[in-house]
């Protein structure tokens, strides 16, 4: 079993369970997915880098990102609270090498709604001035059923950049298609080629 297959299987077993179905659990499923991805990704981190998250902020920006790769030893910002230092989940931009958005099943909606959400996500990434960022989805529509259906993976790659978007399996076929079978390795390489 490849690491990509193992990661997809781990997510399926732990996140896509019956216990977490329905809209009420969307954020929890996303949180669990980010934690699983983090546990797999940090196995590849060199000693001088650390994977942090989920729920990471860049100092000066209100957008929450799922994961980040930061310089080892750097500390999140802290605030004084009743004569006590409390750590936040916010890091200085100079300490962040890669910002990562993790999705269980991609970004969906109408063609226009999808474009708007992806434009906003790209804007959020670029506004932080962190030069490297990535979008990883565990499952995404890469082969539409109907000719006029939206190819969500293609649209996401077009909006965010093909070298920054990684997909681990096709959500319609529920398979790791040949064109996706190296995406986990590509993602790891992208994140740690500093």
C-alpha positions as CSV (number, residue, x, y, z in Angstrom):
1,X,0.0,0.0,0.0
2,X,1.4,3.4,-0.9
3,X,1.5,6.3,1.5
4,X,-1.2,8.0,-0.6
5,X,-3.5,5.0,-0.4
6,X,-2.8,4.7,3.4
7,X,-3.7,8.4,3.9
8,X,-6.9,8.1,1.8
9,X,-7.9,4.9,3.7
10,X,-7.1,6.5,7.1
11,X,-9.4,9.5,6.2
12,X,-12.1,7.2,5.0
13,X,-12.1,5.1,8.2
14,X,-11.9,8.0,10.6
15,X,-13.6,11.0,8.9
16,X,-16.1,9.6,6.5
17,X,-17.7,7.5,9.2
18,X,-21.5,7.4,9.7
19,X,-21.1,9.2,13.1
20,X,-19.9,12.4,11.3
21,X,-22.5,12.7,8.6
22,X,-24.6,15.7,7.9
23,X,-24.0,19.5,7.8
24,X,-23.5,19.8,11.5
25,X,-20.2,17.9,11.3
26,X,-18.6,19.7,8.3
27,X,-16.1,21.6,10.4
28,X,-15.3,18.7,12.5
29,X,-14.7,16.5,9.4
30,X,-12.4,19.2,8.1
31,X,-10.5,19.5,11.3
32,X,-10.0,15.7,11.5
33,X,-8.8,15.6,7.9
34,X,-6.3,18.4,8.5
35,X,-5.0,16.5,11.6
36,X,-4.6,13.3,9.6
37,X,-2.8,15.1,6.8
38,X,-0.5,16.8,9.3
39,X,0.4,13.5,10.9
40,X,1.4,12.1,7.5
41,X,3.2,15.2,6.3
42,X,5.3,15.8,9.5
43,X,6.9,12.4,8.9
44,X,8.7,14.0,5.9
45,X,9.7,17.3,7.7
46,X,13.4,17.9,7.9
47,X,14.7,18.9,11.4
48,X,14.8,22.6,10.5
49,X,11.0,22.7,9.6
50,X,7.8,22.0,11.6
51,X,4.3,21.4,10.5
52,X,1.8,23.3,12.6
53,X,-2.0,23.4,12.8
54,X,-4.8,22.9,12.3
55,X,-6.0,26.5,12.6
56,X,-3.0,28.7,11.8
57,X,-3.0,32.4,11.3
58,X,-0.5,34.8,9.8
59,X,0.2,37.8,12.0
60,X,-1.8,40.8,10.7
61,X,-4.4,38.7,8.8
62,X,-7.7,37.4,10.0
63,X,-7.9,34.4,7.6
64,X,-7.5,31.0,9.2
65,X,-5.4,28.4,7.3
66,X,-5.5,24.7,8.0
67,X,-1.7,24.0,8.2
68,X,1.6,25.7,7.8
69,X,5.2,24.8,7.6
70,X,7.3,27.0,9.8
71,X,10.9,27.2,10.8
72,X,11.7,24.9,13.7
73,X,12.0,26.7,16.9
74,X,9.9,29.7,16.0
75,X,7.1,30.4,18.4
76,X,3.5,31.5,17.7
77,X,2.8,35.0,18.9
78,X,1.6,35.5,22.4
79,X,-0.5,38.0,24.2
80,X,-0.5,39.3,27.8
81,X,-3.6,38.3,29.5
82,X,-4.0,39.2,33.2
83,X,-0.3,39.2,33.7
84,X,0.1,35.8,32.0
85,X,1.5,35.0,28.5
86,X,-1.0,33.1,26.3
87,X,0.2,31.6,23.0
88,X,-1.9,32.2,19.9
89,X,-2.0,30.2,16.6
90,X,-0.5,33.2,14.8
91,X,3.0,33.3,13.3
92,X,5.1,36.0,11.8
93,X,5.0,35.9,8.0
94,X,8.9,35.6,7.9
95,X,8.6,32.4,10.0
96,X,6.1,30.7,7.6
97,X,7.5,28.9,4.6
98,X,4.3,27.2,3.3
99,X,0.6,27.8,4.0
100,X,-1.7,24.8,3.3
101,X,-5.5,24.6,2.8
102,X,-6.8,21.0,3.3
103,X,-10.1,19.8,2.0
104,X,-11.8,16.5,2.6
105,X,-13.8,16.8,-0.6
106,X,-12.8,19.9,-2.5
107,X,-14.7,23.2,-3.0
108,X,-18.1,22.9,-4.6
109,X,-20.9,25.0,-5.9
110,X,-22.2,26.4,-9.1
111,X,-19.6,27.4,-11.7
112,X,-19.8,31.1,-10.7
113,X,-19.9,30.3,-6.9
114,X,-16.9,28.0,-7.3
115,X,-14.9,30.7,-9.1
116,X,-15.8,33.3,-6.4
117,X,-14.7,31.0,-3.6
118,X,-11.5,30.1,-5.3
119,X,-10.7,33.7,-6.1
120,X,-11.3,34.6,-2.5
121,X,-9.0,31.8,-1.3
122,X,-6.2,32.8,-3.8
123,X,-6.6,36.4,-2.6
124,X,-6.3,35.3,1.0
125,X,-3.1,33.3,0.3
126,X,-1.5,36.1,-1.7
127,X,-2.5,38.9,0.8
128,X,-0.3,37.2,3.5
129,X,2.9,37.7,1.5
130,X,3.9,34.1,2.3
131,X,5.3,33.1,-1.1
132,X,4.5,29.4,-1.0
133,X,1.1,27.9,-0.5
134,X,-0.8,24.8,-1.4
135,X,-4.3,23.4,-1.7
136,X,-4.6,19.6,-1.0
137,X,-7.9,17.8,-1.4
138,X,-8.3,14.2,-0.3
139,X,-11.2,13.7,-2.8
140,X,-12.3,15.8,-5.8
141,X,-14.3,15.4,-9.0
142,X,-11.6,15.0,-11.6
143,X,-13.7,13.1,-14.2
144,X,-17.2,14.6,-14.5
145,X,-20.0,12.1,-15.3
146,X,-21.7,14.3,-17.8
147,X,-20.0,16.3,-20.6
148,X,-21.4,19.6,-19.4
149,X,-20.7,18.9,-15.7
150,X,-18.1,20.9,-13.8
151,X,-14.6,19.5,-13.6
152,X,-13.9,20.8,-10.2
153,X,-10.3,19.7,-10.1
154,X,-9.5,21.4,-13.4
155,X,-11.3,24.6,-12.3
156,X,-9.4,24.6,-9.0
157,X,-6.1,24.1,-10.8
158,X,-6.9,26.9,-13.2
159,X,-7.9,29.3,-10.4
160,X,-5.1,28.5,-8.0
161,X,-2.3,27.3,-10.3
162,X,-1.7,23.7,-11.3
163,X,1.6,23.4,-9.4
164,X,-0.2,24.3,-6.1
165,X,-3.2,22.0,-6.3
166,X,-3.0,18.4,-5.2
167,X,-5.7,15.7,-5.3
168,X,-5.5,12.3,-3.8
169,X,-8.4,10.5,-5.4
170,X,-11.4,11.0,-7.7
171,X,-14.6,11.4,-5.6
172,X,-17.0,10.1,-8.3
173,X,-15.0,6.9,-9.1
174,X,-13.8,6.6,-5.5
175,X,-10.4,5.7,-6.9
176,X,-6.9,7.0,-7.1
177,X,-6.7,7.4,-10.8
178,X,-3.4,7.0,-12.7
179,X,-3.1,10.8,-13.2
180,X,-3.5,11.3,-9.4
181,X,-1.4,8.5,-8.0
182,X,1.7,10.6,-7.5
183,X,0.0,13.7,-6.1
184,X,0.9,12.9,-2.4
185,X,4.5,12.6,-3.4
186,X,4.3,15.8,-5.5
187,X,2.7,17.6,-2.5
188,X,5.4,16.5,-0.1
189,X,8.1,17.5,-2.5
190,X,6.5,20.9,-3.1
191,X,6.1,21.5,0.6
192,X,9.7,20.7,1.6
193,X,11.6,21.9,-1.5
194,X,12.7,25.1,0.2
